[in-house]
Amino acid sequence: MQCKNCDINLQSHENYCSECGAKVIRNRLTFKNIWAEINVYFFNLDNKLFRTLLYLFTKPEEVIVTYIEGTRKKYVDVIQYFAISLTLVGIQVFLMNTFFKDAMDLSNLYGDSFKELANQKNNPFSPENMDYSLINNYQSLIYVLSVPISAFSTWIAYHIAGERRYNFTEHIVINLYYSAQIIIVSAVLSILFLVCGGDYLTISMFVSLLTFAYLFYVLHRVFKASFLESFARFLLIGFCYAVIFVILIFVFVIGGYLFGYLMK
C-alpha cells in the first residue's frame, strides 16, 4: 500500500503516513463520512480551530510562541488561520454586495447634512463619483497588505526598544495570528449585525477601536513585559504606523501624479 499524498510505501496496519503525516483513507466517499469530517473540523468543541480561536483570546502567547518554537499540530497553522479569516471576509463582501447594498450608505450615519453634501455634482464623495462597493471588494487585499506593514512596525519598535527576541519573519507570524483573529471576529459580527438589521458602520467603528486594544493585549502577553513597558512600546508602534502611512500616501500621490503626467 502506498500513501496517496507522498507515494511512499506503507504497512497495511498503518493509519497515518510516517513521512507526511496524512491520514490513510480506506473508505469510499459517502455523505456520512463527509459529515463526520465536517463535524470534527468545525463543530467539535475540542477541535484545533475552536481551540485556536479560544486560546488567541485567553492565551495568545500559547498559540503564537509555541508555533514560533516549532509546534505545528496543536493549533491551526498561521497561514491556514489567516486563509479562514479571508474566507469569512469573502462571505461578508458577498452578502453586502448582494443583499445589503445600503450598508455602506454614509448618510445613515451622518444624517441629512451628509446627504446634501453627497448630492453636490462636483463632490468626489457623492454616490455618483465614488463606488463604496468597490472599496469593500478589496477588503481581503487590504488585509493582506496590512500584515507586512504591521509586522514591520512591531519589529522596528521592539528592535529600537532593545527587545530582539524575534526576527522580522517571526513578527509576521505574530501579526498574522493577530490580524486573522480580528478579521474573524469583525466578519462574524458584521454578518450577524447585517442579518439582524444592525448598523454596519457603527459595528465597524466599534471593532476598529477593539483592534488596537487587542494588539496591545497580544504583544503584552507574547513579550511578557510590564504594563508600562508594553504601553511605551505600543506608542512607539503607533508612531511607526503613522510614519509608514505618511510615506505610503506620499508615494501614492507622487506616483499617481507621475502616472497621470506620463499618460497625457
RODO-2510 file (C-alpha; in nm, 4 decimals, decimal comma):
residues 264
     n   res          X          Y          Z
     1     m     0,0000     0,0000     0,0000
     2     q     0,1217     0,3478    -0,0876
     3     c     0,0455     0,6877     0,0610
     4     k    -0,1850     0,8732    -0,1769
     5     n    -0,0158     1,2034    -0,0873
     6     c     0,3592     1,1362    -0,0991
     7     d     0,3691     0,7858    -0,2614
     8     i     0,5928     0,6165    -0,0017
     9     n     0,5266     0,2550     0,0915
    10     l     0,3104     0,1950     0,3995
    11     q     0,2345    -0,1063     0,6141
    12     s    -0,1220    -0,2336     0,5882
    13     h    -0,1868    -0,1664     0,9580
    14     e    -0,0710     0,1978     0,9487
    15     n    -0,3392     0,4649     0,9861
    16     y    -0,1119     0,7637     0,9246
    17     c     0,1773     0,8182     0,6844
    18     s     0,5112     0,8235     0,8663
    19     e     0,6545     1,0619     0,6049
    20     c     0,3909     1,3349     0,5529
    21     g     0,1556     1,2625     0,8438
    22     a    -0,1526     1,2292     0,6230
    23     k    -0,4368     1,0076     0,7410
    24     v    -0,4804     0,6837     0,5458
    25     i    -0,8263     0,6857     0,3857
    26     r    -0,9702     0,3402     0,3205
    27     n    -1,3423     0,4149     0,2908
    28     r    -1,5237     0,5445    -0,0150
    29     l    -1,6773     0,8891    -0,0007
    30     t    -2,0265     0,8946     0,1468
    31     f    -2,2389     1,1705     0,2951
    32     k    -2,1980     1,0054     0,6341
    33     n    -1,8164     1,0159     0,6479
    34     i    -1,8030     1,3612     0,4872
    35     w    -2,0367     1,4902     0,7582
    36     a    -1,8221     1,3181     1,0232
    37     e    -1,5137     1,5049     0,8982
    38     i    -1,7013     1,8355     0,8864
    39     n    -1,8160     1,7752     1,2434
    40     v    -1,4602     1,7030     1,3575
    41     y    -1,3066     2,0073     1,1890
    42     f    -1,5746     2,2674     1,2586
    43     f    -1,8287     2,1666     1,5238
    44     n    -1,6334     1,9570     1,7695
    45     l    -1,5555     2,1821     2,0671
    46     d    -1,2191     2,0118     2,1095
    47     n    -1,1021     2,0652     1,7518
    48     k    -0,7993     2,2732     1,6561
    49     l    -0,9995     2,5577     1,5036
    50     f    -1,2090     2,6185     1,8146
    51     r    -0,9049     2,5741     2,0414
    52     t    -0,7019     2,8222     1,8340
    53     l    -0,9868     3,0758     1,8331
    54     l    -1,0390     3,0423     2,2096
    55     y    -0,6713     3,0499     2,3067
    56     l    -0,5964     3,3546     2,0924
    57     f    -0,8363     3,5343     2,3260
    58     t    -0,7356     3,3768     2,6553
    59     k    -0,3723     3,2686     2,5992
    60     p    -0,2412     3,4250     2,2749
    61     e     0,1169     3,3583     2,3788
    62     e     0,0404     2,9847     2,3963
    63     v    -0,0646     2,9753     2,0303
    64     i     0,1873     3,2207     1,8874
    65     v     0,5025     3,1384     2,0838
    66     t     0,4587     2,7604     2,0555
    67     y     0,4127     2,7964     1,6782
    68     i     0,7302     3,0058     1,6501
    69     e     0,9175     2,7489     1,8611
    70     g     0,8144     2,4612     1,6354
    71     t     0,4715     2,3311     1,7417
    72     r     0,2665     2,2790     1,4243
    73     k    -0,0081     2,0241     1,5033
    74     k    -0,1621     2,1519     1,8252
    75     y    -0,3191     2,4666     1,6755
    76     v    -0,4306     2,5752     1,3291
    77     d    -0,1345     2,6734     1,1123
    78     v    -0,0938     3,0510     1,0887
    79     i    -0,1379     3,0595     0,7086
    80     q    -0,4463     2,8370     0,7257
    81     y    -0,5931     3,0506     1,0018
    82     f    -0,5383     3,3671     0,8000
    83     a    -0,6934     3,1973     0,4952
    84     i    -1,0012     3,1085     0,7036
    85     s    -1,0335     3,4733     0,8059
    86     l    -1,0142     3,5881     0,4417
    87     t    -1,2817     3,3321     0,3508
    88     l    -1,5142     3,4881     0,6069
    89     v    -1,4366     3,8304     0,4608
    90     g    -1,5340     3,6962     0,1192
    91     i    -1,8678     3,5775     0,2602
    92     q    -1,9210     3,9165     0,4231
    93     v    -1,8452     4,1030     0,0982
    94     f    -2,0778     3,8732    -0,0972
    95     l    -2,3635     3,9342     0,1465
    96     m    -2,3077     4,3095     0,1453
    97     n    -2,2892     4,3362    -0,2329
    98     t    -2,5860     4,1044    -0,2865
    99     f    -2,8338     4,1634    -0,0051
   100     f    -2,7135     4,4659     0,1942
   101     k    -2,6044     4,7233    -0,0631
   102     d    -2,7252     5,0093     0,1560
   103     a    -2,4963     4,9089     0,4423
   104     m    -2,2198     5,1410     0,3181
   105     d    -2,4534     5,4392     0,2844
   106     l    -2,2778     5,7064     0,4926
   107     s    -2,5923     5,9180     0,5052
   108     n    -2,7336     5,6661     0,7553
   109     l    -2,4523     5,7633     0,9898
   110     y    -2,4207     6,1381     0,9334
   111     g    -2,7809     6,2277     0,8547
   112     d    -2,9294     6,4952     0,6265
   113     s    -2,6200     6,7173     0,6243
   114     f    -2,4211     6,4418     0,4576
   115     k    -2,6999     6,3778     0,2084
   116     e    -2,6913     6,7407     0,0958
   117     l    -2,3133     6,7289     0,0635
   118     a    -2,3203     6,3955    -0,1187
   119     n    -2,5676     6,5244    -0,3764
   120     q    -2,3399     6,8045    -0,4923
   121     k    -2,2323     6,7423    -0,8501
   122     n    -1,8603     6,8084    -0,8056
   123     n    -1,8271     6,6310    -0,4745
   124     p    -1,5865     6,3332    -0,5146
   125     f    -1,7633     6,1534    -0,2272
   126     s    -2,1046     6,1688    -0,3905
   127     p    -2,2686     5,8337    -0,4718
   128     e    -2,2192     5,9084    -0,8424
   129     n    -1,8445     5,9634    -0,8096
   130     m    -1,7489     5,7045    -0,5509
   131     d    -1,8247     5,3337    -0,5548
   132     y    -1,8100     5,2132    -0,1937
   133     s    -1,8798     4,8557    -0,3010
   134     l    -1,5552     4,8648    -0,4997
   135     i    -1,3655     4,9540    -0,1818
   136     n    -1,5487     4,6768     0,0001
   137     n    -1,4459     4,4258    -0,2668
   138     y    -1,0783     4,4899    -0,1950
   139     q    -1,1002     4,4234     0,1783
   140     s    -0,9089     4,0954     0,1531
   141     l    -0,6258     4,2607    -0,0418
   142     i    -0,6133     4,5445     0,2114
   143     y    -0,5873     4,2944     0,4961
   144     v    -0,3076     4,1039     0,3194
   145     l    -0,1079     4,4212     0,2507
   146     s    -0,1564     4,5479     0,6059
   147     v     0,0200     4,2469     0,7618
   148     p     0,3786     4,3289     0,6481
   149     i     0,3216     4,6940     0,7449
   150     s     0,2020     4,5894     1,0892
   151     a     0,4853     4,3371     1,1240
   152     f     0,7493     4,5928     1,0271
   153     s     0,6042     4,8399     1,2783
   154     t     0,6135     4,5921     1,5674
   155     w     0,9559     4,4596     1,4666
   156     i     1,1217     4,8027     1,4382
   157     a     0,9526     4,9298     1,7576
   158     y     1,0720     4,6342     1,9663
   159     h     1,4123     4,6441     1,7953
   160     i     1,4544     5,0096     1,8965
   161     a     1,3379     4,9251     2,2499
   162     g     1,6105     4,6595     2,2741
   163     e     1,3739     4,3604     2,2563
   164     r     1,5223     4,1499     1,9742
   165     r     1,3942     3,8065     2,0688
   166     y     1,2072     3,7578     1,7419
   167     n     1,3190     3,8339     1,3865
   168     f     1,1061     4,0019     1,1209
   169     t     0,9593     3,6741     0,9903
   170     e     0,8519     3,5785     1,3418
   171     h     0,6895     3,9198     1,3792
   172     i     0,4957     3,8401     1,0619
   173     v     0,3664     3,5244     1,2351
   174     i     0,2610     3,7300     1,5393
   175     n     0,0765     3,9789     1,3201
   176     l    -0,0806     3,7117     1,1003
   177     y    -0,2391     3,5439     1,4027
   178     y    -0,3421     3,8810     1,5465
   179     s    -0,4884     4,0021     1,2161
   180     a    -0,6694     3,6745     1,1472
   181     q    -0,8341     3,6810     1,4899
   182     i    -0,9522     4,0398     1,4431
   183     i    -1,0744     3,9695     1,0878
   184     i    -1,2713     3,6615     1,2023
   185     v    -1,4383     3,8496     1,4873
   186     s    -1,5092     4,1514     1,2676
   187     a    -1,6531     3,9423     0,9833
   188     v    -1,8743     3,7304     1,2118
   189     l    -2,0074     4,0361     1,3972
   190     s    -2,0642     4,2230     1,0715
   191     i    -2,2578     3,9334     0,9200
   192     l    -2,4697     3,8951     1,2345
   193     f    -2,5448     4,2672     1,2502
   194     l    -2,6325     4,2799     0,8805
   195     v    -2,8681     3,9826     0,9090
   196     c    -3,0295     4,1301     1,2212
   197     g    -3,0665     4,4732     1,0601
   198     g    -2,7946     4,6434     1,2647
   199     d    -2,5792     4,9400     1,1636
   200     y    -2,2731     4,8055     0,9813
   201     l    -2,0731     5,1293     1,0076
   202     t    -2,1304     5,1514     1,3816
   203     i    -2,0093     4,7982     1,4449
   204     s    -1,7132     4,8602     1,2128
   205     m    -1,6005     5,1602     1,4160
   206     f    -1,6512     4,9653     1,7394
   207     v    -1,4381     4,6754     1,6137
   208     s    -1,1732     4,9190     1,4867
   209     l    -1,1304     5,0516     1,8399
   210     l    -1,1068     4,6993     1,9789
   211     t    -0,8309     4,6062     1,7328
   212     f    -0,5857     4,8442     1,8990
   213     a    -0,6718     4,7129     2,2446
   214     y    -0,6341     4,3546     2,1252
   215     l    -0,2954     4,4257     1,9624
   216     f    -0,1716     4,5720     2,2906
   217     y    -0,3041     4,2649     2,4754
   218     v    -0,1363     4,0191     2,2357
   219     l     0,2024     4,1937     2,2442
   220     h     0,1847     4,2304     2,6219
   221     r     0,1205     3,8553     2,6622
   222     v     0,3700     3,7391     2,3973
   223     f     0,6642     3,9512     2,5170
   224     k     0,5754     3,9254     2,8892
   225     a     0,6803     4,2832     2,9628
   226     s     0,5421     4,5060     3,2355
   227     f     0,2331     4,7126     3,1613
   228     l     0,4288     5,0379     3,1362
   229     e     0,6934     4,8826     2,9097
   230     s     0,4233     4,7343     2,6864
   231     f     0,2387     5,0665     2,6721
   232     a     0,5564     5,2586     2,5817
   233     r     0,6361     5,0108     2,3047
   234     f     0,2751     5,0276     2,1855
   235     l     0,3043     5,4067     2,1492
   236     l     0,6250     5,3539     1,9541
   237     i     0,4432     5,1075     1,7269
   238     g     0,1732     5,3686     1,6676
   239     f     0,4398     5,6218     1,5720
   240     c     0,5932     5,3715     1,3278
   241     y     0,2496     5,3078     1,1776
   242     a     0,1978     5,6811     1,1268
   243     v     0,5383     5,7294     0,9621
   244     i     0,4865     5,4333     0,7274
   245     f     0,1392     5,5503     0,6211
   246     v     0,2611     5,9062     0,5591
   247     i     0,5396     5,7651     0,3391
   248     l     0,2957     5,5391     0,1537
   249     i     0,0490     5,8234     0,0959
   250     f     0,3331     6,0420    -0,0315
   251     v     0,4494     5,7646    -0,2670
   252     f     0,0946     5,7062    -0,3975
   253     v     0,0348     6,0778    -0,4531
   254     i     0,3645     6,1250    -0,6363
   255     g     0,3146     5,8003    -0,8287
   256     g    -0,0382     5,8990    -0,9266
   257     y     0,0805     6,2418    -1,0388
   258     l     0,3674     6,0999    -1,2438
   259     f     0,1476     5,8269    -1,3928
   260     g    -0,1138     6,0843    -1,4876
   261     y     0,1529     6,3103    -1,6316
   262     l     0,3030     6,0296    -1,8410
   263     m    -0,0404     5,9297    -1,9692
   264     k    -0,1043     6,2771    -2,1115
***
